[in-house]
């Protein structure tokens, strides 16, 4: 709810509370932390947010956030272009990269199938994935489905597996080293690395 008092502090708290996972109490703490810093910090924070918003775009291949196009991972000559790891969000891509166990490239869906929330295949980057596989200059040897192990993530993985297998693509899933109901973003790098090493082919 929009604050009735339109003073600068209330407005700052209100805007910060819109961030995911940030309630009013946390937004209040963050606001007072910012206010206690010198003016240079507040200016640097505001400028960093503006720069990120203005200079960030989606990679034309994997659809992660990047300041160059294609992104550094897709453009890196040592990456295995024939193996694509499909993740829900850019944060999941970052988590897998931190594991240091994956040499291939990525594809970010920007969500999962969730009919109750009105999210169908058309709202995700599924069509772009199929076009990418079809038009790739490198033979696609494997697609790893790294959606999160919850109801929506599993439904999305099954949907993608059915489509990909129908066009002859090898499809694997992260091993069950991933905790059920857990999120990649909050999983430690060793667990992610083991899940990648022990990934399973979807039948």
PyMOL commands that set and color helices and strands:
alter all, ss='L'
color gray80, all
select helices_A, chain A and resi 8-16+24-36+39-55+72-75+90-99+115-117+121-123+126-135+151-166+184-186+189-197
alter helices_A, ss='H'
color red, helices_A
select strands_A, chain A and resi 57-58+65-66+80-87+104-108+142-145+171-173+200-201
alter strands_A, ss='S'
color yellow, strands_A
deselect
rebuild
show_as cartoon
